[in-house]
Amino acid sequence: MNTRYFTITDPARESAAVGQAAEILRRGGLLAIPTETVYGLGADGLNEDAVRHIFEAKGRPQDNPLILHIPDAGWLARYCKNVPETAYRLAERFWPGPLTMILSKADCVPLVTTGGLDTVGMRCPDHAVTRAIIAAAGVPVAAPSANTSGRPSCTSAAHVREDMDGRIDGVVDGGACRVGVESTIIDLTCTPPRLLRPGGLPLEDLREVLGEVAVDKAVTQPMAAGEKPRAPGMKYRHYAPKAPVTVVTGAPRASARRLLASLGERDGVICFDEFAPLFAGQIVHRLGASGDKLAQSQRVFDALRTFDETQVPAIWAQCPDSAGLGFAVGNRLKKAAGFHTESADEGVLVLGITGGTGAGKTTLLRALERHGALVLDCDAVYHEMLRSDAPLRADLTAAFGEVFAPDGGLDRQKLGKIVFGDDAALARLDGIIFRHLPRALARRMEASGARLIALDAIKLIESGLGTLCDVTVAVTAPEEVRVRRIMARDGISEDYARARVRAQRSEEDFRADCGAVFENNYPTPAQAALAAEEFVDTIIKKSKED
């Protein structure tokens, strides 16, 4: 079959193309149409043969019901009976828009369209081109998502081409979908109304109009064998790339730590933007910032779909919380994973401790240890890795040549001659360390079972480790205090101590980068220790309140 492609940006000015697309539907053909949610694979919903061709093209199970798309609420009475007043209230508030209402079907709607049910899903899409095509065709358009059944849904005409070129009559390119997840489906044939699928209209918005809304169990767990789905996407494994997916739920930092600790060297990652640098060396697809649910809904299917172009053996995905569009995004990720999920431990408090030489970090770290904290010295962990971590050693050798001595240890003098005085080489070394160290630390944190953890890192922010921390703390002290401490500790001259202090980042930089500051300018160690205890108590108390 030769698939015809239409690009329509203005239905009023391009009425000829709209009419040609509508003619495909009128004669029983298959037409991929854009909507604000995802692209749909459309056919005349009253034409049984045309509808059967949808199932054939997609490889879709016959008991998976379809949704009828109409251009306005005035068409409801044509294809539904006993339409409740709530349907018109919802249509007035949310149509055109990403809302599908389950209503009792009229006799003219064939059972093949409804999956054998006496109900039908009705939707008015918020896309002017598609509404114009439906109106011109004069028939309701049955349109599931335009992907091969089981694959991630299509959010662009390019995605449709991948799955449907040569299998359908036409594709209307209406641009990228601005919502990115399918419509919300609400069943109005029961009391209270029941959410069958979270989607582009948040559940909170529905409850503003309807009051109580029940959530079907199929939203949060697989349907049992033999159960009949009342709406698309309820029963079958859906939205799935070829590689198996594991979804990690929990607060963003906690789920990032779990991903970092769990994924294999070749695994793919779907993560929030702020954590992407932690996964350098992996194939990463950014889901959007952890607080940007719209970006997440726009990107989730693209992220899942594009992994099929790779050879990743597995995919790990961060999951947003269930507020707003996050409910729909999380549902799609979990469906893609076949509900294979892991819960990150949200009861762990991770503090990142940083500051310049002589600032007095040790005082604060000892106070944390007295509170039972696991303290991980990042520099010490790195030096342990130099002996035992094969991927780190391989990357260092590839970048700088044979820098390991015959006994297996790092030849520090040789590496130092290469990187010191060469900013590009030093940046390359830092990049290698920053790629390997966070994963090693995350694995230690996960394995420890500790509820309070402190990371001691002078390059806490530059390494990306700060994004894993619930609280970042800058330990500071005036330059003169730091100089005296370094002289006493290391037995060096004042000039050398002062040069070391001034070679590091300024106190203002540390303060600006961190969420909290411990000013360690106390005249005696006892006073500093007492202040550190009070500081830790305050941090822990605040974290529990939050």
C-alpha positions as CSV (number, residue, x, y, z in Angstrom):
1,M,0.0,0.0,0.0
2,N,1.2,3.5,-0.9
3,T,0.7,5.7,2.2
4,R,-0.1,9.3,1.4
5,Y,1.2,12.1,3.6
6,F,-0.6,15.4,4.2
7,T,0.9,18.4,6.0
8,I,-1.9,20.7,7.1
9,T,-1.3,23.7,9.4
10,D,-4.4,25.7,8.7
11,P,-7.6,23.8,7.8
12,A,-9.4,26.9,6.6
13,R,-6.7,27.7,4.0
14,E,-5.9,24.1,3.1
15,S,-9.5,22.9,2.7
16,A,-8.6,20.8,-0.3
17,A,-6.2,18.7,1.7
18,V,-8.7,18.4,4.6
19,G,-11.3,17.2,2.0
20,Q,-8.9,14.6,0.6
21,A,-8.0,13.3,4.1
22,A,-11.7,13.2,5.0
23,E,-12.4,11.2,1.8
24,I,-10.1,8.5,3.0
25,L,-12.2,8.1,6.1
26,R,-15.5,8.2,4.1
27,R,-14.5,5.4,1.8
28,G,-13.4,3.1,4.6
29,G,-9.7,3.8,4.6
30,L,-7.2,4.2,7.5
31,L,-5.9,7.7,8.3
32,A,-3.4,8.7,11.0
33,I,-4.5,11.9,12.6
34,P,-2.8,14.3,15.0
35,T,-4.3,15.3,18.4
36,E,-3.0,17.2,21.3
37,T,-2.3,13.9,23.1
38,V,-0.9,11.4,20.7
39,Y,-1.4,10.5,17.0
40,G,-4.5,8.4,16.4
41,L,-5.1,5.7,13.7
42,G,-8.5,6.7,12.5
43,A,-11.3,5.0,10.6
44,D,-15.1,5.5,10.2
45,G,-16.3,4.2,13.6
46,L,-19.6,3.1,12.1
47,N,-18.0,1.0,9.4
48,E,-17.3,-2.5,10.7
49,D,-14.9,-3.4,7.9
50,A,-12.9,-0.2,8.4
51,V,-12.7,-0.7,12.1
52,R,-11.5,-4.3,11.6
53,H,-8.7,-2.9,9.5
54,I,-7.5,-0.8,12.5
55,F,-7.1,-3.9,14.5
56,E,-5.3,-5.6,11.6
57,A,-2.9,-2.7,11.0
58,K,-2.0,-2.3,14.7
59,G,-2.0,-6.0,15.6
60,R,-4.5,-5.0,18.3
61,P,-6.5,-7.5,20.3
62,Q,-10.2,-7.4,19.3
63,D,-11.5,-7.0,22.9
64,N,-9.5,-3.8,23.3
65,P,-12.2,-1.0,22.8
66,L,-11.7,2.0,20.6
67,I,-12.6,5.7,21.2
68,L,-14.9,7.6,18.9
69,H,-13.6,11.1,18.1
70,I,-16.2,13.9,17.3
71,P,-15.8,17.6,16.5
72,D,-18.1,18.9,19.2
73,A,-20.4,17.9,22.0
74,G,-23.5,18.3,19.7
75,W,-22.6,14.9,18.2
76,L,-22.9,13.0,21.5
77,A,-26.6,12.3,21.2
78,R,-26.0,10.7,17.7
79,Y,-23.9,7.9,19.0
80,C,-24.8,7.6,22.7
81,K,-28.0,7.1,24.6
82,N,-29.1,8.3,28.0
83,V,-26.4,10.9,28.0
84,P,-26.2,12.2,31.6
85,E,-26.1,15.9,32.4
86,T,-22.6,15.4,33.8
87,A,-21.3,14.6,30.4
88,Y,-22.3,18.0,29.0
89,R,-20.9,19.7,32.1
90,L,-17.6,18.0,31.5
91,A,-17.7,18.8,27.8
92,E,-18.4,22.4,28.5
93,R,-15.4,22.6,30.8
94,F,-12.9,20.4,29.1
95,W,-13.7,19.9,25.4
96,P,-12.0,20.2,23.1
97,G,-9.4,18.5,25.2
98,P,-7.7,15.3,26.5
99,L,-10.9,13.8,28.1
100,T,-12.7,10.6,27.0
101,M,-16.1,9.9,28.5
102,I,-17.5,6.3,28.7
103,L,-21.2,6.4,27.9
104,S,-24.0,4.0,26.9
105,K,-23.6,3.4,23.1
106,A,-26.4,4.0,20.6
107,D,-27.5,1.0,18.4
108,C,-25.7,2.5,15.4
109,V,-22.3,2.0,17.0
110,P,-21.1,-1.5,16.1
111,L,-19.8,-3.9,18.8
112,V,-16.5,-4.3,16.9
113,T,-15.8,-0.6,17.7
114,T,-16.5,-1.0,21.4
115,G,-14.8,-4.4,21.9
116,G,-18.1,-6.1,22.5
117,L,-19.3,-3.6,25.2
118,D,-22.6,-1.8,25.4
119,T,-20.6,1.4,26.2
120,V,-18.4,3.6,24.0
121,G,-15.7,6.1,24.7
122,M,-16.3,9.6,23.3
123,R,-13.7,12.4,22.8
124,C,-13.4,15.8,21.2
125,P,-9.7,16.3,20.4
126,D,-8.1,19.7,20.9
127,H,-6.6,19.9,17.4
128,A,-8.2,22.1,14.8
129,V,-7.0,20.1,11.8
130,T,-8.4,16.8,13.1
131,R,-11.7,18.3,14.1
132,A,-12.0,19.8,10.6
133,I,-11.3,16.4,9.0
134,I,-13.9,14.7,11.2
135,A,-16.5,17.3,10.4
136,A,-15.7,17.1,6.7
137,A,-16.0,13.3,6.8
138,G,-19.3,13.5,8.6
139,V,-18.6,10.3,10.6
140,P,-17.3,9.7,14.1
141,V,-13.7,8.5,13.9
142,A,-12.6,5.5,15.8
143,A,-8.9,6.1,16.6
144,P,-6.6,4.3,18.9
145,S,-3.0,5.5,19.1
146,A,-1.2,5.1,15.8
147,N,1.5,2.8,16.9
148,T,1.9,-1.0,16.4
149,S,0.1,-2.6,19.3
150,G,2.3,-2.8,22.4
151,R,4.9,-0.2,21.3
152,P,5.1,3.3,22.7
153,S,2.5,5.7,21.4
154,C,3.4,8.1,18.5
155,T,3.8,11.8,19.3
156,S,4.9,12.8,15.9
157,A,4.2,12.0,12.3
158,A,7.8,10.5,12.1
159,H,6.8,8.0,14.7
160,V,3.7,7.0,12.7
161,R,5.9,6.5,9.6
162,E,8.1,4.1,11.6
163,D,5.2,1.9,12.5
164,M,2.6,2.4,9.8
165,D,4.2,3.3,6.5
166,G,2.8,1.1,3.7
167,R,0.1,-0.3,6.0
168,I,-2.4,2.5,6.0
169,D,-3.9,4.9,3.5
170,G,-2.7,8.3,4.8
171,V,-0.9,10.2,7.5
172,V,-1.8,13.8,8.5
173,D,1.3,15.6,9.8
174,G,-0.1,18.2,12.3
175,G,3.2,18.7,14.2
176,A,4.4,17.4,17.5
177,C,1.7,16.6,20.2
178,R,1.8,19.2,22.9
179,V,0.4,17.0,25.7
180,G,2.2,13.7,24.8
181,V,0.1,11.2,26.8
182,E,-3.3,9.8,25.8
183,S,-6.6,11.2,27.0
184,T,-7.9,10.7,30.5
185,I,-10.8,8.2,30.5
186,I,-13.7,8.6,32.9
187,D,-16.6,6.1,33.1
188,L,-19.9,8.0,33.6
189,T,-22.0,4.8,33.5
190,C,-21.3,4.0,37.1
191,T,-21.6,5.8,40.5
192,P,-19.3,7.3,41.5
193,P,-17.7,8.0,38.2
194,R,-14.6,5.8,37.7
195,L,-11.2,6.8,36.3
196,L,-10.2,4.0,33.9
197,R,-7.0,5.7,32.5
198,P,-5.1,8.7,33.8
199,G,-4.1,11.0,31.0
200,G,-3.7,14.5,29.7
201,L,-6.5,15.9,32.0
202,P,-5.4,15.6,35.7
203,L,-7.6,13.7,38.1
204,E,-7.7,16.7,40.3
205,D,-9.5,18.7,37.6
206,L,-12.1,16.0,37.2
207,R,-12.8,16.0,40.9
208,E,-13.4,19.7,40.8
209,V,-16.4,19.1,38.6
210,L,-17.6,15.6,39.6
211,G,-16.6,15.5,43.3
212,E,-15.9,11.9,44.2
213,V,-14.1,9.9,41.5
214,A,-13.1,6.3,42.0
215,V,-9.8,5.0,40.5
216,D,-10.0,1.6,38.8
217,K,-7.6,-0.9,40.1
218,A,-6.3,-1.5,36.5
219,V,-4.6,1.9,36.8
220,T,-2.2,0.7,39.4
221,Q,-1.9,-3.0,38.8
222,P,-2.3,-5.5,35.9
223,M,-5.8,-6.8,35.1
224,A,-6.5,-10.4,36.0
225,A,-6.8,-13.1,33.4
226,G,-10.3,-13.2,31.9
227,E,-11.2,-9.6,32.9
228,K,-12.6,-7.6,30.0
229,P,-11.2,-4.1,29.6
230,R,-13.7,-1.2,29.6
231,A,-11.3,1.2,28.0
232,P,-8.1,1.2,25.9
233,G,-4.8,0.5,27.6
234,M,-6.3,-1.3,30.6
235,K,-5.5,-4.9,30.0
236,Y,-2.5,-5.4,27.8
237,R,1.2,-4.7,28.2
238,H,1.4,-1.3,26.6
239,Y,3.8,1.5,25.6
240,A,6.6,-1.0,25.8
241,P,10.1,-0.8,24.1
242,K,11.9,-3.9,23.2
243,A,14.2,-3.9,26.2
244,P,12.7,-4.7,29.7
245,V,11.9,-1.6,31.8
246,T,12.2,-1.2,35.6
247,V,10.5,1.8,37.1
248,V,11.8,3.3,40.3
249,T,9.3,5.2,42.4
250,G,10.0,7.6,45.3
251,A,11.3,11.1,45.8
252,P,13.5,12.3,42.9
253,R,16.9,12.2,44.8
254,A,16.1,8.8,46.4
255,S,15.1,7.3,43.1
256,A,18.2,8.7,41.4
257,R,20.3,7.0,44.1
258,R,18.6,3.7,43.5
259,L,19.0,3.9,39.7
260,L,22.7,4.8,40.1
261,A,23.3,1.9,42.4
262,S,21.3,-0.7,40.3
263,L,21.9,-0.1,36.6
264,G,24.4,-2.1,34.6
265,E,27.2,-0.7,32.5
266,R,25.2,-0.9,29.3
267,D,21.7,-0.2,30.6
268,G,19.6,2.8,29.4
269,V,18.3,5.5,31.7
270,I,15.2,7.7,31.7
271,C,15.7,10.3,34.3
272,F,14.8,13.8,35.4
273,D,17.0,16.5,33.8
274,E,18.9,17.5,37.0
275,F,20.2,14.0,37.4
276,A,21.3,13.3,33.9
277,P,25.0,14.2,34.4
278,L,25.3,11.5,37.0
279,F,24.7,8.9,34.3
280,A,27.5,9.9,31.9
281,G,28.6,6.9,29.9
282,Q,25.1,5.5,29.7
283,I,22.5,6.1,27.0
284,V,20.3,8.7,28.7
285,H,16.9,10.2,27.8
286,R,15.9,13.2,29.8
287,L,12.3,13.2,31.0
288,G,12.2,16.9,31.9
289,A,12.9,18.5,35.3
290,S,11.5,16.7,38.3
291,G,8.9,19.4,38.8
292,D,7.9,19.9,35.2
293,K,5.1,17.4,34.6
294,L,4.1,18.8,31.2
295,A,7.6,18.2,29.8
296,Q,7.5,14.7,31.2
297,S,4.3,13.9,29.5
298,Q,5.6,15.3,26.2
299,R,8.8,13.3,26.4
300,V,7.9,9.9,27.9
301,F,6.9,8.1,24.8
302,D,9.7,9.5,22.8
303,A,12.2,8.3,25.4
304,L,10.7,4.8,25.5
305,R,10.5,4.6,21.7
306,T,14.0,5.8,20.8
307,F,15.6,3.1,23.0
308,D,14.5,0.6,20.3
309,E,17.2,2.2,18.1
310,T,19.9,1.1,20.6
311,Q,21.2,-2.2,21.9
312,V,20.6,-1.5,25.6
313,P,19.8,-4.8,27.5
314,A,17.6,-3.0,30.0
315,I,16.1,0.4,30.8
316,W,15.8,2.0,34.2
317,A,13.3,4.9,34.7
318,Q,12.7,7.5,37.3
319,C,9.0,7.9,38.1
320,P,7.3,11.2,38.9
321,D,4.9,11.5,41.8
322,S,1.1,11.1,41.1
323,A,0.1,14.7,41.3
324,G,-1.3,16.3,38.1
325,L,0.1,14.9,34.9
326,G,2.6,12.8,36.9
327,F,-0.2,10.3,37.5
328,A,-0.5,9.7,33.7
329,V,3.3,9.7,33.1
330,G,3.9,7.2,35.9
331,N,1.0,5.0,34.6
332,R,2.6,4.9,31.1
333,L,6.0,4.0,32.5
334,K,4.6,1.3,34.7
335,K,2.6,-0.2,31.8
336,A,5.8,-0.2,29.8
337,A,7.5,-2.1,32.6
338,G,4.6,-4.5,33.0
339,F,4.3,-3.0,36.5
340,H,7.9,-4.1,37.3
341,T,8.7,-1.4,39.8
342,E,11.1,-0.8,42.7
343,S,10.5,1.6,45.5
344,A,13.4,3.9,46.5
345,D,13.9,4.2,50.3
346,E,12.7,7.7,51.1
347,G,13.6,7.4,54.8
348,V,17.3,8.0,54.2
349,L,18.7,11.5,54.8
350,V,21.9,12.2,52.8
351,L,24.0,15.2,53.6
352,G,26.7,16.5,51.4
353,I,29.5,18.2,53.3
354,T,32.0,20.5,51.5
355,G,34.3,23.3,52.2
356,G,37.9,24.4,51.7
357,T,41.0,23.1,53.5
358,G,41.1,24.2,57.1
359,A,37.4,25.1,57.3
360,G,36.8,22.5,59.9
361,K,34.7,19.9,58.2
362,T,36.0,17.2,60.5
363,T,34.1,18.8,63.4
364,L,30.8,18.5,61.7
365,L,31.5,15.0,60.4
366,R,32.3,13.7,63.9
367,A,29.1,15.2,65.1
368,L,27.3,13.3,62.4
369,E,29.0,10.1,63.3
370,R,27.8,10.6,66.9
371,H,24.3,10.7,65.5
372,G,24.9,7.3,63.8
373,A,25.7,8.6,60.3
374,L,27.6,6.6,57.8
375,V,30.4,9.0,56.6
376,L,31.8,8.4,53.2
377,D,35.1,10.2,52.5
378,C,34.8,10.6,48.7
379,D,38.6,11.0,48.3
380,A,39.2,7.8,50.2
381,V,36.6,5.9,48.2
382,Y,38.2,7.1,45.0
383,H,41.6,5.9,46.0
384,E,40.1,2.5,46.9
385,M,38.6,2.3,43.5
386,L,41.9,3.0,41.9
387,R,43.0,-0.5,42.9
388,S,39.8,-2.5,42.4
389,D,37.4,-0.8,40.0
390,A,38.2,-2.2,36.5
391,P,36.1,0.3,34.5
392,L,37.7,3.3,36.2
393,R,41.2,1.9,35.7
394,A,40.4,1.1,32.0
395,D,39.2,4.7,31.4
396,L,42.3,6.2,33.1
397,T,44.6,4.0,31.0
398,A,42.7,4.9,27.8
399,A,42.9,8.6,28.5
400,F,46.5,8.9,29.9
401,G,48.4,5.8,28.9
402,E,49.9,3.3,31.4
403,V,49.7,5.2,34.6
404,F,49.5,2.2,36.9
405,A,52.6,0.8,38.5
406,P,53.6,-2.9,38.3
407,D,52.2,-3.5,41.8
408,G,48.7,-2.4,40.5
409,G,48.7,1.0,42.3
410,L,48.4,4.3,40.6
411,D,51.7,6.0,39.7
412,R,50.7,9.4,41.1
413,Q,53.8,11.1,40.0
414,K,53.4,10.0,36.4
415,L,49.7,11.0,36.3
416,G,50.6,14.3,38.0
417,K,53.1,15.2,35.3
418,I,50.4,14.7,32.7
419,V,47.5,16.6,34.2
420,F,49.0,19.3,36.4
421,G,49.6,22.4,34.4
422,D,47.4,21.2,31.6
423,D,43.8,22.4,32.2
424,A,42.4,20.2,29.5
425,A,44.0,17.1,30.8
426,L,42.9,17.9,34.4
427,A,39.3,18.4,33.2
428,R,39.5,15.1,31.5
429,L,40.7,13.4,34.7
430,D,37.9,15.1,36.7
431,G,35.4,13.9,34.1
432,I,36.5,10.3,34.5
433,I,36.3,10.5,38.3
434,F,33.0,12.2,38.2
435,R,31.6,9.5,35.9
436,H,32.6,6.6,38.2
437,L,32.6,7.9,41.7
438,P,28.9,8.7,42.1
439,R,27.9,5.2,41.1
440,A,30.3,3.6,43.6
441,L,29.1,5.9,46.4
442,A,25.4,5.1,45.5
443,R,26.1,1.4,45.7
444,R,27.7,1.8,49.1
445,M,24.8,3.9,50.4
446,E,22.3,1.3,49.2
447,A,24.2,-1.6,50.6
448,S,24.8,0.0,54.0
449,G,21.2,0.3,55.1
450,A,22.1,3.5,56.9
451,R,19.4,6.0,57.6
452,L,21.7,9.0,57.9
453,I,24.6,9.4,55.4
454,A,27.2,12.1,55.0
455,L,29.3,12.5,51.8
456,D,32.6,14.4,52.5
457,A,33.6,15.9,49.2
458,I,35.6,19.1,48.4
459,K,34.2,18.9,44.9
460,L,30.7,18.0,45.9
461,I,29.0,20.3,43.4
462,E,31.4,20.0,40.5
463,S,31.1,16.2,40.6
464,G,27.3,16.2,40.6
465,L,27.2,14.5,43.9
466,G,25.3,17.4,45.3
467,T,22.2,16.4,43.3
468,L,22.1,13.1,45.3
469,C,22.1,14.9,48.6
470,D,18.9,16.0,50.4
471,V,20.9,18.8,52.1
472,T,24.2,20.3,51.0
473,V,26.3,22.0,53.7
474,A,29.2,24.4,53.2
475,V,31.6,24.5,56.2
476,T,33.3,27.8,56.2
477,A,35.8,29.8,58.3
478,P,37.7,33.1,57.9
479,E,40.9,32.8,55.9
480,E,43.1,33.6,59.0
481,V,41.5,30.9,61.0
482,R,42.0,28.4,58.2
483,V,45.6,29.4,57.7
484,R,46.4,28.8,61.4
485,R,44.6,25.4,61.4
486,I,46.5,24.2,58.3
487,M,49.9,25.4,59.8
488,A,49.2,23.5,63.0
489,R,47.8,20.4,61.3
490,D,50.4,20.0,58.5
491,G,53.4,21.6,60.1
492,I,53.9,24.0,57.2
493,S,54.9,27.7,56.9
494,E,52.3,30.5,56.9
495,D,53.1,31.5,53.3
496,Y,52.6,27.9,52.1
497,A,49.4,27.5,54.1
498,R,48.0,30.8,52.8
499,A,48.9,29.9,49.2
500,R,46.9,26.6,49.7
501,V,43.9,28.4,51.0
502,R,43.9,31.0,48.1
503,A,44.3,28.3,45.5
504,Q,40.9,26.9,46.4
505,R,37.4,28.2,45.7
506,S,36.3,31.1,47.7
507,E,34.1,30.9,50.8
508,E,31.4,32.9,48.9
509,D,31.4,30.2,46.2
510,F,30.9,27.4,48.7
511,R,28.1,29.4,50.4
512,A,26.4,30.1,47.1
513,D,26.4,26.4,46.0
514,C,25.0,24.9,49.2
515,G,21.6,24.9,50.9
516,A,23.0,25.3,54.4
517,V,26.2,26.8,56.0
518,F,28.1,25.7,59.1
519,E,30.3,28.6,60.1
520,N,33.1,27.0,62.1
521,N,34.8,30.0,63.7
522,Y,34.8,28.9,67.3
523,P,37.7,29.6,69.6
524,T,37.9,26.1,71.2
525,P,37.3,22.6,69.8
526,A,34.7,22.0,72.6
527,Q,32.7,25.0,71.5
528,A,32.9,24.0,67.9
529,A,31.8,20.4,68.7
530,L,28.8,21.7,70.7
531,A,27.8,24.0,67.8
532,A,28.1,21.1,65.3
533,E,25.8,18.9,67.5
534,E,23.2,21.7,67.5
535,F,23.5,22.2,63.8
536,V,23.1,18.5,63.0
537,D,20.0,18.3,65.4
538,T,18.5,21.2,63.5
539,I,19.1,19.6,60.1
540,I,17.6,16.3,61.1
541,K,14.6,17.9,62.8
542,K,13.9,20.0,59.7
543,S,14.2,17.1,57.4
544,K,11.6,15.2,59.4
545,E,9.2,18.1,59.3
546,D,9.6,18.5,55.6
